[in-house]
Amino acid sequence: MQLAIALLTAGLDSPELEAWAADLLTPVDTDGLADLMAGLHVISVLLLHELHEATGEPSAAVLQRLAIVAERQRGTPFAD
């Protein structure tokens, strides 16, 4: 979980730091990658719960809005 937090935190700072952290901190073995994926999943669930608590919106609505924002930032048009 600490590795997942480190990667996510680096992404908040700058794209360069995020790229460096992803390259240097991502495990190469399957057990390490599985632990990283599990940590990212747990953090995602916790953040989604916090967003639901803060906004009162259902989790599905929050996820849909986040997906639309992410697609727009990437430049990909969102299909309705």
Buried (B, 14 or more C-beta within 10 A) or exposed (E): EEBBEBBBEBBEEEEEEBEEBEEEBEEEEEEEEEBBEEBBEEBEEEEBEEBBEEEEEEEEEBBEEEEEEEEEEEEEEEEE
